[in-house]
Amino acid sequence: MAESDFDAALEPVARRMERVKLPASFLRELLREGAEIQLGETAMRWAGMPNKNERAALTEALDALAAAGFLEPTGKETWKVVRSGE
């Protein structure tokens, strides 16, 4: 099966995501075109009370999605979704 653009974007951070139990499905659900993602709120939704390692892993995953053109940084710890994860 061919690797999707979404999966390819997360490949560099896949091991880190696995270690902190950050599911790709959670990130895929965030990717609704036009939505804004705020790190703090998103980390709370995912991990409840995230520790610094979990926040860092989430930041790396969101940055990887931005580098692949799924997100556009809009400020400190905020991104706008420009492409869905489908």
Residue pairs with C-beta under 8 A, 6 or more apart in sequence:
3 11
5 68
6 24
6 28
6 31
6 65
6 68
6 70
6 85
6 86
7 24
8 68
9 64
9 65
9 67
9 68
9 70
10 17
10 24
10 27
10 61
10 64
10 65
12 64
13 57
13 60
13 61
13 64
16 22
16 57
16 60
16 61
17 23
17 24
17 57
17 61
19 57
20 53
20 54
20 57
22 46
22 54
22 57
22 58
22 61
26 46
27 61
27 62
27 65
27 85
28 85
29 85
30 37
30 42
30 81
30 85
31 65
31 70
31 71
31 81
31 83
31 84
31 85
32 81
32 84
33 81
33 82
33 83
33 84
34 80
34 81
35 80
35 81
36 74
36 78
36 79
36 80
36 81
37 62
37 71
37 78
37 79
37 80
37 81
38 77
38 78
39 55
39 58
39 59
39 62
39 77
39 78
40 77
42 58
42 62
43 50
43 54
43 55
43 58
44 50
46 54
46 58
47 54
47 58
50 58
59 77
62 71
62 79
65 71
65 79
66 72
66 73
66 79
69 82
69 83
70 81
70 82
70 83
70 84
70 85
71 79
71 80
71 81
71 82
72 79
72 80
72 82
73 79
74 80
